[in-house]
Every structure is written in C-alpha cells, then in structure tokens.
C-alpha cells in the first residue's frame, strides 16, 4: 500500500533520550515549544502567550481562542480559591461536553487542584455513589444540572455554579506550588463491587504521555483534532492536552452526529479535521455503511484508535480510503495514563488477522508475566503488567483496591517499585510486537468503555425483585447478556427502566433472560462457563 508512513519511509519516533526538537525537525514538522514544567496547566499558559488569537476549542455554540480560554479558566480558579483553601483535592466538574467544561478543567488545575469529570447522564444513584467516594471540595455545574446534584445528595455550599462570565485580572491568582507528582485529574472506571474506582493521575503522568504523543505523531498548531471521547472517558485526555500543549484546535463533535455516520463525516470535512483518536466501534460504523464512498473525504492525516479491539476488516477499509494517512493502534488502561503501548500500522493485514497493540511508548515498560510471575516467552500468553512514571497513584480513597492492583514489580526485589496489573492477557509475536489476548477476569471493553460485569450484577441485585444475577459477555457479537432470578415476573422493559436509574445506558446488557434458577458449578458458584456457552450458542432459555 502506498503510504508516506509505510515501513520503508516512515520516520520512527525518537528513542528515549533523543531531543524532541530534532525529532520533529527531521520528520519535516514545524518545531513548536512543548511544556516541561511541574503543572500541566503551564502548557495552556504558554500556548495562550504564543498563540493568543488562535482558535483553541470549537463546540456547537462556536469557538473560543486560547487567550479567552485561559481568561475563563483563571476566573474559575479565582472563584474556587475564594470558596475553599483546598489544594491537591478533587474538584468535580458536572457540565455537558463543551468549551465551558474544558475551561472548568483548566480552572481547577490553575487553582492547584485535580479535576474529576462527571457524566451528566449518570443515574442519580450511581452519581451519589461516586460523589460519596470522591468527597470533592467543590462541584462545578450549571443552573440546568444543579438540581441533579441535589438529588445525588450534594450540599448547596459545595456547588459552584458556572456563570458564563468567568474572568480575572492578570496576577489576581495566588502562586501555585504544584509539583509534578501532584494529582492532575481523577477519572472513574467501573468497579466490581458496584462502586466506581477513581483513578488518580499525576501531572507527571500527563506530561509523559502528551510529550511522547506530540513527538511521536508530530502534532503542531496546524492540526485540527476531531474529538469523540466523552470527558469522563480517559481517551479525552489526549485530545484536551494536545490542544493545550501543541496549540492544535480541538473540535468537540456534537454527540448526535455519531448516530448518523454520513453527517459525522460531513462534519469532519466542514471543520477540516486532520487528526482523530476514536474508539474502533465508531470507525466500524462508518465502514459498515461504506460512508466514505458516499461523500467528500475529510482531510484526515492521522487516525488513531484505542479502547477496544480494532478489527482488521475495519482497518483495511479505512486504509484503502486513506492510503497516505498515519494509522496507529494504542492500548492501555486508565491506570497507566491512557495508553502504554502503540503500533503505527506499517504492513498489510488479512481481514481475519489480529492487529498488534505494538510496543511500549517512551518511558514505559510492559511486562508479560506467566502464572509464576516470570517473563513469558515469545508466543506465550501472560498477564500484561506495566511499570513507569505514568502509572496512576492508585484509587482515590480506596487503599485496598489500590494495593491489589498496584503491586511490587515481581522482577525487582531490590527496592520498592510499583507495577500495575492490568488484568489483560497478551503475548509477544515473532516481530516483538505485543498482541492483546483478552481479559483475565470478568472485566470487558465494550463501546470503548471498560466495564466490570460485577458492577452490572450488583446494580441488578440491588433491585428488590432480583434474587440473583449473572452477566456474561459475547465478544463475537459484542454484546452483554444478563441471566437473573426474580421473585415475581419482571418484563425486560420494566427491568431496563429500573436499571437505567442505576447504570449508564452503555452498561445495559443487550440480552436479559429470566431463569427459575441460575446454574451452579461443583463449587456452588454460578456456572459462568455454562452461561457463556449458552450465549455463544444463542440458547438463552
């Protein structure tokens, strides 16, 4: 395939220790400054000084420049500091996906605290669980969503209303004393006990990740990013902080466009989007309907994807339409700051062939360990474990689950060194590339989200009518099925309605089956193997 990024002519990322400027210059890109300070908000401050009038973010209501974005963020920070003396504490942001939401994130960072995005579509019961665990110093929201926070039990004195006129005079903010190990943000992932886990990511982790991405993919102020990821999903970190750091324009694609793939692609063309970082399911919906043959192609140059397995059939469709674009498959759980491995596509794949997740990114090491905790051989499956400075600090207010997931590096007996157990299985192929091989436990990737099936079961069994529940996942059909026992006849429609009060829509199983009794194995536990086999055979009764 003719590609300027093919293995014969693609400039590889600079190895660790090499100069960033020389890497970009040798690749033919304009060299721009990249932040290297203690707080990630310094990158936005530097970009606003360098490019004050350039468009920073575009949403459905229009654009905002970098100077305007920083001005609004400074106003938010001043109001936070006027309300609380908290430092290095979570300040939750409960706003729709918008330029105001990004300004709020930046304002929290300017105040010396960590932003915690909340999904405005979360059911009140789940929101209350999350906030109870998070204990934020404040929650930033608007008048339209303040009532929902009240339903979730947030006291009025902890709510900071977005006014829309946030600004502050230069020099009005107190001096920040942030160091790079302080928390930058807290993003929640699904929890097997029914309580989401708040992953604490440091400024250093974000800096490592964004600095590498700017270098590896040659991101500059000339790029326009088409953002798909919800802000409570960690893929959004790349979009937002590439904007802050490189001066790229960030286009927040209206959510409804993803329901209509043709409209989505036409929107990319209208906005001259050159860079996207999407979950494969969105790319697959475009491919399935052959949308790229029905309209003018957007000027895409860099197409990145992560969050779930990329089918080679979908990749091949996009590569045929964009033979000169860079395609890259990224992998990583939230706990290692978004992504720890990457693969820049450099060869052909059969439609039924797995796509590698690649090699570790700069300043990360990926260990594939067998059941005895030793390195697995080529082709031998083991658990993917990760070490490096971009590891999360752990889970907010959750030392037990932190200790279970962030363990001593089993290959280093000499000094304390954390390694994160991903719970994912993988192996290295003959090329030295890492291949993803599924989950070790019952956590899944679905629609780009990491979901613990136990959280769905816990929500179901919290209903008075449900005696027992088991959720299994069918990766072939990409759907979840829930088997349950109920004390009275409970229709699927009624059950879905009740679960929607406790779970977001993407966590609802597609198939729900009532059984007189769930099957048990010889240990007296629910026989998940038998239920999974029934789902694969499409035998639900």
Long-range contacts (C-beta under 8 A, 24 or more apart in sequence): 1-319, 1-323, 1-348, 2-323, 2-324, 3-319, 3-323, 3-324, 3-325, 4-324, 5-324, 5-325, 5-326, 5-327, 5-344, 5-345, 5-346, 6-346, 7-346, 7-347, 10-326, 10-344, 10-346, 13-212, 13-215, 13-216, 13-362, 14-215, 16-362, 16-363, 20-211, 20-214, 20-215, 23-215, 24-215, 24-218, 24-220, 27-218, 29-218, 29-220, 30-220, 30-221, 30-222, 32-220, 32-221, 32-246, 32-247, 34-211, 34-214, 34-215, 34-245, 34-246, 35-207, 35-211, 35-244, 35-245, 36-207, 36-211, 38-178, 38-179, 38-180, 38-182, 38-203, 39-109, 39-176, 39-178, 39-180, 39-182, 39-184, 39-203, 40-109, 40-184, 40-203, 40-206, 40-207, 40-210, 40-241, 40-244, 41-73, 41-106, 41-109, 41-110, 41-176, 41-244, 43-210, 43-241, 43-244, 43-245, 44-69, 44-70, 44-73, 44-106, 44-244, 45-70, 47-244, 47-245, 47-246, 47-247, 50-247, 51-221, 51-247, 54-221, 54-247, 54-249, 55-249, 56-99, 56-243, 56-249, 56-250, 57-99, 57-102, 57-243, 57-249, 57-250, 57-251, 57-252, 58-99, 58-249, 58-250, 58-251, 58-252, 58-271, 59-97, 59-98, 59-99, 59-252, 60-98, 60-252, 60-254, 61-98, 61-99, 63-99, 64-99, 64-103, 66-247, 69-99, 69-102, 69-103, 69-106, 70-106, 71-166, 71-167, 71-168, 72-100, 72-103, 72-106, 72-107, 72-166, 72-167, 73-103, 73-104, 73-106, 73-107, 73-109, 73-110, 73-166, 74-107, 74-110, 74-166, 74-167, 74-168, 74-172, 74-173, 75-107, 75-165, 75-166, 75-167, 75-168, 76-103, 76-104, 76-106, 76-107, 76-108, 76-110, 76-111, 76-140, 76-162, 76-166, 77-107, 77-108, 77-109, 77-110, 77-111, 77-168, 77-173, 78-168, 78-172, 78-173, 79-107, 79-160, 79-166, 80-107, 80-108, 80-111, 80-113, 80-137, 80-138, 80-160, 81-111, 81-173, 81-174, 83-138, 83-160, 84-137, 84-138, 86-113, 86-137, 86-138, 87-112, 87-113, 87-177, 88-112, 88-113, 88-114, 88-182, 88-183, 89-113, 89-114, 89-136, 89-137, 90-114, 90-115, 90-116, 90-134, 90-135, 90-136, 90-137, 90-183, 90-186, 90-198, 90-396, 91-115, 91-116, 91-136, 91-137, 91-138, 91-139, 91-140, 92-116, 92-117, 92-118, 92-131, 92-134, 92-136, 92-138, 92-139, 92-140, 93-117, 93-118, 93-139, 93-140, 93-141, 93-231, 94-118, 94-120, 94-139, 94-140, 94-141, 94-145, 94-148, 94-149, 95-120, 95-140, 95-141, 95-142, 95-145, 95-162, 96-120, 96-142, 96-145, 97-230, 97-231, 97-252, 97-255, 98-252, 99-252, 100-142, 100-162, 100-164, 101-231, 102-240, 102-243, 102-250, 103-166, 104-140, 104-162, 105-185, 105-231, 105-240, 106-244, 107-140, 107-166, 108-140, 109-184, 110-173, 110-176, 111-173, 112-176, 112-177, 112-178, 112-182, 113-137, 114-182, 114-183, 114-184, 114-185, 114-186, 114-200, 115-184, 115-185, 115-186, 116-185, 116-186, 116-187, 116-188, 116-198, 117-185, 117-187, 117-231, 117-232, 117-236, 118-232, 119-230, 119-232, 119-504, 120-145, 120-148, 121-504, 121-505, 122-504, 123-500, 123-501, 123-502, 123-503, 123-504, 124-148, 124-151, 124-152, 124-501, 125-501, 125-502, 126-196, 126-459, 126-502, 126-503, 126-504, 127-152, 128-152, 128-153, 129-194, 129-195, 129-196, 130-188, 130-195, 130-196, 130-198, 133-195, 133-196, 133-198, 133-396, 133-397, 133-398, 134-186, 134-198, 134-396, 134-397, 135-397, 178-203, 179-203, 180-204, 180-207, 181-393, 183-393, 185-237, 186-396, 187-232, 187-233, 187-234, 187-237, 187-334, 188-232, 189-333, 189-334, 189-450, 189-452, 190-443, 190-449, 190-450, 190-451, 190-452, 190-455, 190-507, 191-401, 191-452, 191-454, 191-455, 192-442, 192-443, 192-452, 192-453, 192-454, 192-455, 192-458, 193-454, 193-455, 193-458, 194-454, 194-455, 194-458, 194-459, 194-462, 196-455, 197-395, 197-398, 197-401, 198-395, 198-396, 198-397, 198-398, 199-234, 199-334, 199-335, 199-392, 199-395, 199-396, 200-392, 200-393, 200-394, 200-395, 200-396, 201-237, 201-334, 201-337, 201-392, 201-393, 202-392, 202-393, 204-389, 204-390, 205-337, 205-389, 205-390, 205-391, 205-392, 206-237, 206-241, 206-337, 208-337, 208-362, 208-363, 208-364, 208-388, 208-389, 208-390, 209-237, 209-238, 209-241, 209-337, 209-338, 209-339, 209-361, 209-390, 210-238, 210-241, 210-242, 210-245, 211-245, 211-362, 212-361, 212-362, 212-363, 213-238, 213-242, 214-242, 214-245, 214-246, 215-362, 216-342, 216-361, 216-362, 217-275, 217-302, 217-304, 217-326, 217-328, 219-246, 219-248, 219-275, 220-246, 220-247, 220-248, 221-246, 221-247, 221-248, 222-248, 222-274, 223-248, 223-249, 223-274, 223-275, 223-302, 224-248, 224-249, 224-251, 224-271, 224-272, 224-273, 224-274, 224-275, 225-249, 225-250, 225-251, 225-273, 225-274, 225-275, 225-276, 225-277, 226-251, 226-253, 226-268, 226-271, 226-273, 226-275, 226-276, 226-298, 227-251, 227-252, 227-253, 227-277, 228-253, 228-258, 228-276, 228-277, 228-278, 228-279, 228-282, 229-277, 229-278, 229-279, 229-448, 233-307, 233-448, 233-449, 234-334, 234-337, 234-338, 235-277, 235-279, 235-306, 235-307, 235-338, 235-448, 237-337, 237-338, 238-277, 238-304, 238-338, 238-339, 239-277, 242-275, 248-275, 258-282, 258-285, 261-285, 261-286, 261-289, 261-291, 262-289, 262-291, 262-294, 262-295, 264-291, 265-291, 265-292, 265-295, 265-297, 265-298, 266-295, 266-296, 268-298, 268-300, 269-295, 269-296, 269-297, 269-298, 269-299, 272-298, 272-299, 273-298, 273-299, 273-300, 274-299, 274-300, 274-301, 274-302, 275-300, 275-301, 275-302, 275-304, 276-300, 276-302, 276-303, 276-304, 277-304, 277-305, 277-306, 277-330, 278-304, 278-305, 279-305, 279-306, 279-307, 279-308, 279-447, 279-448, 280-305, 280-307, 280-308, 280-309, 280-310, 280-311, 280-314, 280-448, 281-308, 281-447, 281-448, 281-478, 282-448, 283-310, 283-314, 283-318, 284-311, 284-314, 286-318, 287-313, 287-314, 287-317, 287-318, 290-317, 292-317, 292-318, 292-321, 293-321, 297-321, 297-322, 300-325, 301-325, 301-326, 302-326, 302-328, 303-327, 303-328, 304-328, 304-329, 304-330, 305-329, 305-330, 306-330, 306-331, 306-332, 306-338, 306-339, 307-445, 307-448, 307-449, 308-445, 308-446, 308-447, 308-448, 309-354, 309-355, 309-436, 309-445, 309-475, 310-355, 311-351, 311-355, 312-349, 312-350, 312-351, 312-352, 312-353, 312-354, 312-355, 313-351, 313-352, 315-345, 315-349, 315-355, 316-349, 316-351, 319-345, 329-355, 329-356, 329-357, 329-358, 330-357, 330-358, 331-357, 331-358, 331-434, 331-436, 332-386, 333-420, 333-422, 333-423, 333-424, 333-450, 334-392, 334-450, 335-391, 335-392, 335-405, 335-406, 335-420, 335-422, 336-364, 336-386, 336-388, 336-390, 336-391, 336-392, 336-420, 336-422, 337-390, 337-391, 337-392, 340-364, 340-366, 340-386, 340-388, 340-390, 341-366, 341-434, 343-433, 354-435, 354-436, 356-429, 356-431, 356-433, 356-434, 356-435, 357-426, 357-433, 357-434, 357-435, 357-436, 358-433, 358-434, 359-432, 359-433, 359-434, 360-388, 363-388, 363-389, 363-390, 364-388, 364-390, 366-434, 367-409, 367-411, 367-419, 368-426, 368-427, 368-428, 368-434, 369-410, 373-410, 374-410, 375-411, 376-427, 376-428, 378-427, 378-428, 378-429, 378-430, 379-427, 379-428, 379-429, 379-430, 380-427, 381-425, 381-426, 381-427, 381-437, 382-425, 382-426, 382-427, 383-421, 383-422, 383-423, 383-424, 383-425, 383-426, 383-440, 384-422, 384-424, 384-425, 384-426, 384-434, 385-409, 385-410, 385-419, 385-420, 385-421, 385-422, 386-419, 386-420, 386-422, 387-417, 387-418, 387-419, 387-420, 391-418, 391-419, 391-420, 392-420, 438-475, 442-473, 442-528, 444-473, 444-475, 444-480, 446-473, 446-478, 446-480, 446-506, 447-506, 449-506, 449-507, 451-480, 451-506, 451-507, 453-480, 455-503, 455-507, 456-480, 456-482, 456-499, 456-503, 456-507, 456-509, 457-482, 459-499, 459-502, 459-503, 459-507, 460-484, 460-495, 460-499, 462-502, 463-495, 463-498, 463-499, 465-490, 466-490, 468-518, 468-526, 469-518, 470-518, 470-526, 470-528, 470-531, 471-509, 472-528, 472-531, 472-532, 472-535, 473-532, 474-532, 474-535, 474-536, 476-536, 479-509, 479-510, 479-511, 480-508, 480-509, 480-510, 480-511, 481-509, 481-510, 481-511, 481-512, 481-513, 481-531, 481-535, 481-540, 482-509, 482-511, 482-512, 482-513, 483-513, 483-514, 483-515, 483-518, 483-531, 484-512, 484-513, 484-514, 484-515, 484-518, 485-514, 485-515, 485-516, 485-517, 485-518, 486-514, 489-514, 490-514, 511-535, 511-540, 513-540, 513-541
